[in-house]
Amino acid sequence: MSQILLITPPFTQLNTPYPATVYIKGFLNSKNIHSVQADLGIEVILKIFSKTGLTDLFGHIDVTNATQLSPNIKRMLALKEHYINTIDSVILFLQGKNPTLALQICQEDFLPEASRFEQLEELDWAFGAMGMQDKAKHLATLYLEDISDLIVGCADENFGFSRYAERLGRSANSFDELYESLHEKYTYTDTILIEVLQERFREIAPDLVLISVPFPGNLYAAFRCAQWVKQNYPTIRIAMGGGFPNTELRSLSDKRVFEFFDFITLDDGEAPVENLIEHIEGKRTIENLKRTFALKDGQVKYCNNSETRDYKQSETGTPDYSDLLLDQYISVIEIVNPMHCMWSDGRWNKLTMAHGCYWGKCTFCDISLDYIKVYEPVAASLLCDRIEELIAQTGQTGFHFVDEAAPPALMRSLAIEILRRGLTITWWTNIRFEKSFTEDLCVLLKASGCIAVSGGLEVASDRLLKLIDKGVTVEQVAKVTRNFTEAGIMVHAYLMYGYPTQTIQETIDSLEMVRQMFEAGILQSGFWHQFAMTAHSPVGLYPEQFGVLKDTDVIGTFANNDINYTDKTGINHDKFSFGLKKSLFNFMHGICFDFPLQDWFEFKIPKTTIPGDFIFDALQSEENFTTKPSAKIIWIGGLPSTETFTKSKKGNSWEITALTFHNKKDTFTIQTGKKEGEWLTGILPGLSVKNKKITTFQEIKTNFENAGLEDFELFWYSKPINTLRNSGLLVL
């Protein structure tokens, strides 16, 4: 039986493992194939950012060329003993093992401070909203970033916390520059990486090494790892997979790549990896591999045995985090942005609700590739089984569902199943801002542990949203974000500028829409991205339909994804970047809403054409007195205690039932007629989220009428039921 080593090369996130090897290991477990995985990124970081590591770093720096050193670097060199003496304590604190250090860090005389701390005066006002632990994490992050600047300035110009030598992987149409870099002597970071890799090979003798390359910032390190394995263990076979080859290497033809790798697989990895294992065991020919590049007869050959089917999501097994150093990841807070804090702070188990995207139409997206276009949801019961397995395995109850866009119906089913099983988890995911996210659905999601969602508002212009084929309007997005916010779920919006044919007026109007949404309190976080044209999106495939021209039709021999283009409008969208991001930073902190938009830009811009109350008006909703017969009715509260008494007025008397409910925050009582109260008391247990069977609105109405009661609609829209509707009686 083959031994498999799964590797994530430096660097991805510092706070939690990237899930690719975790998913593949889970699949291999289901096939009884033994594997070992390693996140070399966190291991390299922990070696560098240690007392021994910093001692070596400062010893590595050539101080004889002092005239070439910046004042900031000179300051850090002068403070080297303070860095060396504090680093181990800070890392332990960021690993959650030394929480009392926050008291020292927050006094701001414990950590040595260099240039990264100069931004503190700007950010100090924001700390009022942060607890002491978060403030200390932010200060400790600035301290680590100072050390990173030292490494970049004096030891390795390609170093970066979440990416390494990213420049060499970005739009590398030619392999030449990367190839030349791989034939230069090891950099400072390379040396440490290879030391870590050597340690792994002393523990395991693999037959096949699988290296996941999710991003351009992992590419160089992946090749360095493969190069070392080839030089020292030439009989071991090496394969690359992951997000980078899936999008960038689909037209690979440079055979020099295969001096380092034997195979490069595309798209879902389960079936291609299983075929590779069969191949190295002599059970499958190279021609019968699936979605795999290999070198045959001196030429790059793409092998794709269409008879081998891909595995369904229900067959891929539960992700497996074993072998990874889960208690040694470090939580950092780089910027005071609530959603970015979630990405970099805390340990999250990663799961997927649905493979691909159920919408699959956005014209800027890679909708021609399988990872988007092949949509396959996972059953809510199976998701909950996997959640329970991962909690038992990792001891962590935080989950990040890494969907392209989680489907609302599945989110509803998952939330119900979580509540039914009595699971206590914290989770967040990516969505489309579509009208299915009603007030009641958002309340249900919150009750199940959902704390945040992120989604694409993109360009806040109805014309451009239609061109993008987003399937939403700005007004609709505003209502959905309001529903999430009022349920207590944080909302992060992906924002875009520079989309083909976008005018300057539309950019300014989009900013005004965003300003109004933050002022209304219905967005809590956002980030502006400049449009990039990719080869596998509708814009990249049919640029003439979107008013842009490709600069060249030449296909490179190595990476091909990002496309240089000319927008027929001739607008330089780059110049808007600073103003858009600076204004957003302030809006996120609840200030500067009254600033004229012109104040954010150093050049003349047109006045917005958006009415100042556009979003306010969009959020004004009329009372809805219609309910679909098929709507599902669920009660997520507890059962009431009841009391019946007689009420008299002007000589008339009638019996009243008082139902008293206790929820986590307070106690409330509703009063109804005796018969209605008895009916309500009897039916609520059947509506409980704990029940397997879900009752429809029509079934409730029929039950009410069969009990001999009249005017169901009058009762349903009455004040007592409205009180219950606001306290957990949900219409879904």
Order of alpha helices (4+ residues) and beta strands (2+ residues): beta-alpha-beta-alpha-alpha-alpha-alpha-alpha-alpha-alpha-alpha-alpha-alpha-beta-alpha-beta-alpha-beta-alpha-beta-beta-alpha-beta-beta-alpha-beta-alpha-beta-alpha-beta-alpha-beta-alpha-alpha-beta-alpha-beta-alpha-beta-beta-alpha-alpha-beta-beta-beta-beta-alpha-beta-alpha-alpha-alpha-beta
